[in-house]
């Protein structure tokens, strides 16, 4: 059965304590931890509060920056990723989200070489921590400095090439909106998915990634939940709202309304979907082979 979670980026200006209090009150089973907020609150205090509250950790966001687009070196970002995996182990997190960084004027082959090198280094640590890394492709208009992975099928192919339970796919329905083609793809790649994130939207995708409250935009949330149930996904559905429209004055509506909307949709699903074995071909349309 799919479980409800919400990412702390949704309530950007609430304190860590406020987040957990209101998420639990609204009925969420999980929280998507935002590293910056946890660091500001204090790692030890935060982990203790999570443990005492009983809430699960659906994901930890985020690690990456392996393509040289930020102030840290690749080695520093790898070290930070290992520390984050240790933190994820301490709170029994479901996943750690990975954004590799922008293409940064590298060749196609070299940027994949950088990512593959990082994954080869990190996957043994993920296994030791018992926490999978999840690669999240983004809409091309939103990717910016976050990631060069902008195609869901290509990213799924990359994940499949590792054949490792410690590397999974994060499907963000904002970045890859549901359509007939996406529905068909989800049926093939369902066993690879380690996290699903949801939002709603009214305007075209931009670098700011503007979302709106669930049910107030154009996202086909009912079809999305039905599709995920049909293909056998039984992990966390994590709400991630951000942008100018998600102001502190509507945080309660964002938290409570999202939970009510998703619970209503989940009530129409089976207790447990039957997961299909992946029939993904070796090369998907628009995919990139794993480059050493």
Secondary structure, 3 states (H helix, E strand, C coil): CCEEEEEHHHHCCCCHHHHHHHHHHHCCCEEEEEHHHHHHHCHHHHHHHHHHHCCEEEEEEEEECCCCCCCCCHHHHHHHHHHHHHHHHHCCCCEEEEECECCCCCCHHHHHHHHHHHHHHHHHHHHHHCCEEEEECCCHHHHCCCECCCCHHHHHHHHHHHCCCCEEEEEECCCCCCCHHHHHHHHHHHHHEEEEEECECCCCCCCCCCCECCCCCCCCHHHHHHHHHHHCCCCEEEECCCCCCCCHHHHHHHHHHHHHHHHHHHCCCCCCCCCCCCCCCCCCCCCCCCCC
